[in-house]
Amino acid sequence: MAEPEPEQAAVVPLYLKVAAALRSDLTDRRLTPGSRLPSERSLAHRYHVNRQTVRSALQLLREERLVVTDRRGTFAAGPEQESRFPALTARRQFFPGGAEAADALVRASLVWEAPPAALTGRLALVPGEPTLVHRHVVLSPGGAALQRSVSWFSRPALAEIPQLGRYRRGKGAGKGATLQPDLRLLYHWMHQAGLRLTRRESIGVPAGPVTTAGGVAARLVVHRVVSDQHGRALEITDIDFAAQGAAWTYEFSG
């Protein structure tokens, strides 16, 4: 079978290039913890960009907890700065469903298979074409399923998000192969790839309740579509959870 032609690399936004350069200085300690970064004007001159590009780069580094900002300027983060400016250490977006209870058990897998026919076109696939599918189950300490979710990824998502691309078939995820992935930073990866995200969610109650050993369990279902700034679907997720047994927390910002 012939190897697929390499896909054209996506253009990296300028603010991500600036953030990468500063991140390297921070992680390699060329900017020591607590030291002040150059002004926005100086950084704009150094990297030949405008100040808004610098601001976007610094905001990303703040989200990564690498820098903190106060009235005096922006500083390389360290233990002292993080304790002095706790409000500036933003939490990252989690996928899917947010952080679960500490005593919950999580089972996740990533397989390569064709999505339901109804989703094929939305994912920019042809009928029968496989893609990455992520399944995620949250269990109570007793083993009861509190939450189940399944996510399908589109062709654009696999092409433009390097961390997902590594799971492409032939790169660690053959048909039927089951992996144990950690995709909690998926939305952060999308942001790093220069994608601006929007989401649409439909929340409803299934037509028929589920009867368990303990009686009738109330359930809710969530259908989520995450799209980029061009209107292309990147991820489609269905979440089904026991409304009486689990809280559904979803943290997201594009």
Secondary structure, 3 states (H helix, E strand, C coil): CCCCCCCCCCCCCHHHHHHHHHHHHHHCCCCCCCCECCCHHHHHHHHCCCHHHHHHHHHHHHHCCCEEEECCEEEECCHHHHHHCHHHCCCCCCCCCCCCCCCCEEEEEEEEECCCHHHHCCCCCCCCCCEEEEEEEEECCCCCEEEEEEEEECHHHHHHCHHHHCCCCCCCCCECCCECCCCCCHHHHHHHCCCCCEEEEEEECCCCCEEECCEEECEEEEEEEEECCCCCEEEEEEEEEECCCCCCCCCCCC
